[in-house]
Amino acid sequence: MSCTIEDLLIEKADFDCIGQVAKHCSWEQLCIYIREQQNLFLLPKIGYCLFSKIMANQSNETVQKLLCGGEYTGCNGIVKYQFGLKRVLVHASYAAYIYRHGFIDTPFGVVQKLNQDSLPTPIAELKGIKNEHYTNAELYFDGVKDFICKIKTEDIFKDCFCENSFANLIEYGRYIDSIHCNSCCGNGTATEQRRQYTFSNIER
């Protein structure tokens, strides 16, 4: 039996003017890192409830702004701009790609690509580039969190918040998804993901 693979939230064109990957990489290779970072980097940050709403409603105007960014008026009346979750995912995916794509699985083991005109970049330098792009991903995500707070009461998202915050409990303690409903102009909003006894919190 084959399993259905989830859709990707971003495509090769989303990397334009972000990294050199847009011009010369193999899509088959890049999509591996996109799917990995979508499921292991982005999903734990926003919780499965919100993630599933996004995946199922990508044509919705608010979801489009959440994904692609845009101008909005914050709860304090100030006009703001956020760059969207796609930008977060692009930088996280590029971080993983740049650090690992130079290694290939062959019948003789995992090897590093070499040719007569180039030398591999030292691992320490690749790690520095990887860390820089993960930092960018976190900074972009910080900009999205206030917008999430702004839209949390909309019909499409409201069951992911507040009184229903524990409605998405998966048995045996694998996940509890919740975004606590403090005032977005007060104590901030927190996204909570729990895996067994591990907790991580995001706060504005």
VENKA-V309081 format. One record per run of one state. SS is the DSSP state (H for helix, E for strand, - for the rest). FROM is the first residue (numbers start at 1). TO is the last residue. If there is no record, write none. Layout:
SS,FROM,TO  SS,FROM,TO
This chain:
-,1,11  H,12,15  -,16,20  H,21,24  -,25,26  H,27,46  -,47,47  H,48,56  -,57,60  H,61,68  -,69,69  E,70,73  -,74,78  E,79,82  -,83,83  H,84,100  -,101,102  E,103,106  -,107,108  E,109,112  -,113,114  E,115,115  -,116,117  E,118,118  -,119,122  H,123,151  -,152,157  H,158,160  E,161,161  H,162,164  -,165,169  E,170,170  H,171,173  -,174,174  E,175,175  -,176,176  E,177,180  -,181,189  E,190,195  -,196,197  E,198,203  -,204,204
